[in-house]
Amino acid sequence: MEVFYADDWDGTEAGVTAATWRILTDAYVVKDTDSFAEWFSSGNVDLSCISGTIHIAFKYTGSGQSTFDGVYELDDISVDFVE
């Protein structure tokens, strides 16, 4: 799974592919080999280089080997402002 952000998405379904999505390389996301946990912290991800309003997206790419190709559940996502 990868985490992206865009500052030019217009909020529409059609606009998803037109937006410029940039990967948040510092955001660690649980991998397939990690065990299930009630809460998994990605640690601090510095967004200070980004200004204005952004949208955050999560992208999972399966292997295509089966219809049940991994399961991810995103819940209790926290974005905190720290000065």
N, C-alpha and C positions, 0 to 999 in steps of 0.2 A: 504494500500500500504506500502511496505517495501523497504528500500534502502540497497543495498549490495555492497561490493567491492571484487575484486579478484586481486591478483598479479601474478596468474599463468594461466590466460586464454590466449590461443594462438590466439584468434581473429577469430576462425572458428566457424561455427554453431555446428559442432560435438563436439567441445571443450567446449561448454557451460556447459554440464552436467559433464564433467571431471574436470572442474575447482573447486577450493575451494572458495566458496562464503561466506563471513562473513558479518553479518548484522551490519549496522551503527546505533546502538541503539540511538545515540544522534540526528539523523536526524528526525525531526518531519515532517510528511507528512499529508496533508489535509485528514480528515476522511470523510466518507459518510455523516455524519450529519453536516459537515461544509458547509456554503453557498459558492456559486461560487464567486470567486474574480479574478480580472485581474492579480494580483500578490500576492502570498502568500509566505512569507519568513519563511524558516525552522529555522532561527536563525543561529548562528555560530555552526558549527560542527567541532570539533577538530580532525584533521587527522595527528597530529604530531607523533603518535605512528606508522604510516605507512611510510615505506621508499620504494624508487624505483617507478616504473611505475605501476599504478593500472587502472582497469576498474571499472566503476560504473554501477550498474544495478538497475532498478526499477521493483518490482514484485507486481502485483495486483492479489489477489485471490478472486474470486467471491463466492457467496453462492451456485451457481448452481441451484437456484430456477427459473430462467427465462433466456431467451436468451439475454435480455437486462438487464444485471446484474451490473449496475453501469457504469459510464463513467468517465474516467480520461483523461485529456489532459495535457501533459507535454510540456511546451514551455518556452523559455527564461531561461533555466537553467544556473545558474551562479556559477562557482567555482573560488574563489579568493584566491590568496596567500597573507597572512598577516604575517609579521615578528613581 
